[in-house]
Amino acid sequence: MDDNTMKRDFQFVTARSLATGLSLMAVSVSAAAVDLNVNGTQAKLYGFAELNMIYDVDADLGPLLIPQRIGLNSDGAEGHFQADANQSRLGLSTVTELEDGSELKTVVEGDFFGGGPAGGELRLRHAYGEWKGILAGQTWTNFPGFTGIYPTVDFRVPVGTSNTRQAQLRYTTGNLSVALEEAGNLGGKVVETAADVAKSAKNSMPDFTVKYASRGATSYHAAAVMRQLSVDNGADDDSAFGWGVSFGLAQEVTNALTLRASVVHGDGVGGYLNLNPGAPAYVVDGNVETIEATGGTLAATLKVGPGAITLGTAFAKADWDDAVNDGLTGADKANEEFRSTHLNYIWSPVKKITFGVEAAYHERETWEGDRGNALRLQGMAQYAF
């Protein structure tokens, strides 16, 4: 995902009635999208069509990177080609001026990664409204932010970050934002084996996130998530407190060079750490025990010609030691660490057209020490409106 794509996720524009607006599309077309203005509501229909072509030199890692598919000890078939247009996107964003002078903003956006691992069906990405700093709906989690995420051609953002959408109620004032977010979705639930969610797992409270962030030549964020991880079979119940923190920095060293770094750490953080190889917590003898995990990124982006070269590396690691000692089924065979290194060039020959090529080296390691690696070559062409 490139920087332009991430910025497009935050566009705000306006419409009171899609039905009425569609009748006006033919008379109002901008270079960025289709603009509508209906009774004080402005709307923008935006999106892009995108082709991705992938060659996995080793294991078949899927349309989106699935590090669990990396073969261990050089096992598995080699050489896999695939192409898709699932990343193509369509969105409608609106801004309406209200009678008190305030603005109501809404966004509804989808892509075609729905319908299972192969994708191809429309799925909801964003659906939210925002008024006077109060956001309600589905959008990017408030934890931790984009600061440490470096551009990749692969739609899956690097391991060790966090960049997924879920339902939430958020309030933002200045650089500070707090949110109550859907529990058990992104963060995950208590497991009863290394791979299976406990039948008695439950969500009894929303996850709470808080973030302070600033964007500019020096961009940074500090964020935290707090959550309750519970099991309840009707007779016996237990819960544990889960938490995570994140810090990120992006520094424009020169007009051409930008450096990025981030770290995420937590105990019970679960999927708030992207592609966390561990569950947030497990249950043993009726007791819930949290699992520590750590991730991070480091990258440099250099503007060259009509685009930029990015070299970045990232990792996500879970601590299964306590689970193994407690005899949790499958913990000794579980993945302990995922690592990725990306080298890409993303460029725009003209505005609204973006191309990219990338070589990515992915690794995984299990708790027992078995290791595997895979090389992925990828190209993309994106045509936006």
Secondary structure as UniProt FT lines:
FT   HELIX           3..8
FT   TURN            9..10
FT   HELIX           18..22
FT   TURN            23..24
FT   HELIX           25..27
FT   STRAND          34..38
FT   TURN            39..40
FT   STRAND          41..56
FT   TURN            62..65
FT   HELIX           67..69
FT   HELIX           72..74
FT   STRAND          80..84
FT   TURN            86..87
FT   STRAND          89..97
FT   TURN            99..100
FT   STRAND          103..114
FT   TURN            117..118
FT   STRAND          121..131
FT   TURN            132..133
FT   STRAND          134..140
FT   TURN            147..148
FT   TURN            159..160
FT   STRAND          165..173
FT   TURN            174..175
FT   STRAND          176..181
FT   STRAND          190..191
FT   TURN            199..200
FT   STRAND          201..202
FT   STRAND          207..214
FT   STRAND          218..232
FT   STRAND          237..252
FT   STRAND          257..267
FT   HELIX           270..272
FT   TURN            274..275
FT   STRAND          281..284
FT   TURN            285..286
FT   STRAND          287..290
FT   STRAND          292..304
FT   TURN            305..306
FT   STRAND          307..318
FT   HELIX           321..325
FT   TURN            326..327
FT   TURN            329..330
FT   HELIX           331..333
FT   STRAND          335..350
FT   TURN            351..352
FT   STRAND          353..366
FT   TURN            367..368
FT   STRAND          371..384
//
